Amino acid sequence: MQLNQKMMMSLAAIAVIMLVMITGTSKPIECCTSVSDKEITLPITGFKLQKYNPPCVNAVIFFTTEGPRCSYWKASWVNQKIQELNNHRLSKVTEKTFIMSQKTSISN
């Protein structure tokens, strides 16, 4: 009788642990499930590309001062904005590299 009680307690403990593991690791999916082709007029601070993975759709997620916006990746203005943001990022990296090389040459 005690063996059955211990076994039941062990099974109950395992069930609780598995339940915690299952519910603890599942998080809500945060992605674009719909998109807009309307041009964003808010200041854009960055972007990321989202690939199709239901319920998520192909999208460009632009990070704005008022939160993320899901944009249709084939909208004409989207490619231009991505190039503009990439060029801006590249110019900042080039500028930092130039400044670092100037500091190094001055200290030598």
Buried (B, 14 or more C-beta within 10 A) or exposed (E): EEEEEEEEEEEEEEEEEEEEEEEEEEEEEEBBEEBEEEEBEEEBEEBEEBEEEEEBBBBBBBBBEEEBBBBBBEBEEBEEBBEEBEEEEEEEEEEEEEEEEEEEEEEE
